[in-house]
């Protein structure tokens, strides 16, 4: 039995869960999320808890058991608390600014890069070099943060670029001239 899959998911106050066949809908103060569930996975709601069970014992079904339990738990946490990822801009002259809902980043290119957030995602700027990506869908928040980071990923020589908050980039040594080479 899956250790993750067998844990019941507690439904907090203010969150409403509807299970209809192979789909689940979670509604809370931060929004509404929907997901289709695989047919081999059974989801049941009892006494303010959600349990996830599997129909068979094949390797694929066992793997999906814990996966769908974690996805449903993330949906419930997202609509009640939300998710947030921080990014940092490291480099001389690198800065971020809000333009309405959009994010404008000066990151060493000849032009500012404008990022338009998808529906359900909020992008905030703290100071000139810190960005916060927030929303109720964990997958979407992570994807938007990864897309922003990929505009200029941190490089290992000068360590300039966009990195996750707290991310450590290992510094590489540059090229070294040969000593004692005859000309």
N, C-alpha and C positions, 0 to 999 in steps of 0.2 A: 504494500500500500504506500502511496506517495505521502511523504511527510508533510509537504506543503499542501497537497490536494485534500488531505483528510481534515485539516483544520477548518472549523466553521468560521464564516465571515460575519462579524457583528454589524448590524445596521444601526448607525447613529440616529439620534432624533433629528427630524427635519429632512430625512432622506427617504424617498419613496421608490421601491423596486417593483417592477412589473415583469413577470416571466410569461411569455406567450410562445409555446412550442419551442422552437430552436432560437429564439431571440430574447434578449434581456434589455430592459430600459431602466436607467437609473436617473432619478430627478432629485435635485437638491438646490441649496441656495446659490451655488456657483454655476448652475446650468443643467443640461440634460445630455446624457451619453447613451448611445445604443450600440449593441454588438450582437452579431449572429454567433451562435454556439454550435459546435460540431454535433452531429447526431449521436455519436457514441458517448457523449458527455451529458449527464442528467443533472439539472440544477433544480433544487427545491428550496422553498422558503418556509421556515417554521419558527415560531416563537421569537421573532426579531433577529433570526440568524439565517444565513444562506449556507447550504451544504452542496458540495459538488461531488458527484459519484460517477464512476465509469461503468460502461456496459460490458466491456470485455477485458481481457488480460494480455492483448498483444502489446508489443513494444511501443508502437505508435500511439495507441490509446493510453497507455500508462504515461507516456511523455506529455500528452495533451491534458491529462488530469490536473497536474500541478500548474501547467500553463494557464488554463482557463480559470482556475481558482485565483491565481495571481492577477490576471487581467480584470476579473470581476472586483477583486479587492482594490485594485488601482482605480477602477471606475468609481467605486463608492468613496474612496479617499479624495478623488479629484473633485467630485461634486460637493463634498462637504468642506474640505480644507483647501484644495487646489495644489498645484505644483509650481515650483519656481527654480530656474537655473540662472546662475550668474556668470557673466563673461567679463573679461578684462582686456583692454587694449594696451599693449606694451610697445612703445616706440616713440621716438621724437616726432611730435606733430600729429600723432594719431589721436583722433577724438571722435566722439559720437554726439549726435544731437537729435532731438525729436522734431519732426515736421508733421504736425497733426498726429495721425496715427502711425505714420511711417517713421522709419529710422534712417538717418543720414550718417554715413560713416566716412570720415577722412582717414584713409589707411595707406597713404603713400602712392596712390594712383594719381593720374592727371585730373581725375574727376571724382566727386564724391559718389559713393555707392549708396543707393537708396534701397532699403529693404521694406517691402510691404507685408505686414503680418497677415496670415490667414484668419478666417472667421474663428473667434473663440480664443485668440492669443493676444495678450497685451505685452507690449515692449516698453520698458521704462529705462531712463538714463539717470544715473547718479553721478554727479560731477561731470568730468569730460571724458573719463576713460572706463566707466563701469556701466554695463548693460544688464538688465534683468528681463528674462523671458518668463512670463507667467501664464497659466491657463488651467483648465480642468482636465484636459486630456493629456496624460503623461507621455504617450507616444508622440503626439503633435508638438508638445513643448520641447521634448528632446530633439526632434527632427529640425525644428526651427532654430534651436540653439546650435545644432551641428551645421546647418546651412550657413548661419552667420559666421561661425568659426572657420568654415571652409573658404570664405572670401579671402582671408590671408591667415592660414594656419601658422602657428609659431614655428620658426625655423631654428635649427639647433646650433647655428654658429653665432649669431648675434642675439638670438632669443626674442626677436621682434615678431609681432603678429597678434592675433586674437586667440586667447586661451580661456578655458573654463576657470572660474574662480577657484583658487587653491591648486590648480594644475601645476606640476613641476616639470619643466622641460630640461632634459639633460643636455648640458653644453658639450659640444664637440670641439676638439682642437682644430685649428686651421692648418693650412699647408705649412710645412717646415722646410726651409732650404737645407740642402745637403752641405755638410761641413767638410771642408778640405777638398772640394771638387776642383780639379784643374781646368783652367779656361782655355 
